């Protein structure tokens, strides 16, 4: 990702550009001194790290209705059977894939 900002730009401008380009709903900037306020000017920092912050309220290991990265409800979920027993028990993988940002998550499932 590359962008050109004016000399007066703030971290909030970079945050907005990153959210739009990367399809992240939440992110935070950190420096060697800790979390950085987005109201600070870009010129105040020579090096920064940005990290994606997962949306709160998500439980489980896959997203079945709403993407934890971008908030989209355009989620594809598949269930694959990998094993089964004579008594009818089975198990396999659940996989969710966000059609907007591409986040793919997997989890094991079992009837046992």
QUIWO-V748593 format. One record per backbone hydrogen bond with DSSP energy under -1.0 kcal/mol. CO is the residue of the C=O (numbers start at 1). NH is the residue of the N-H. If there is no record, write none. Layout:
BEGIN
co,nh
CO,NH
CO,NH
END
This chain:
BEGIN
co,nh
6,9
9,42
10,13
10,14
11,15
12,16
13,17
14,18
15,19
16,20
17,21
18,22
19,23
26,53
28,51
29,36
30,49
31,34
34,31
37,40
38,12
40,11
41,44
42,45
49,30
51,28
67,71
68,55
69,25
72,67
73,75
74,99
76,97
78,95
80,93
83,91
85,88
89,85
90,111
91,82
91,83
92,109
93,80
94,107
95,78
96,105
97,76
98,102
103,98
105,96
107,94
109,92
END
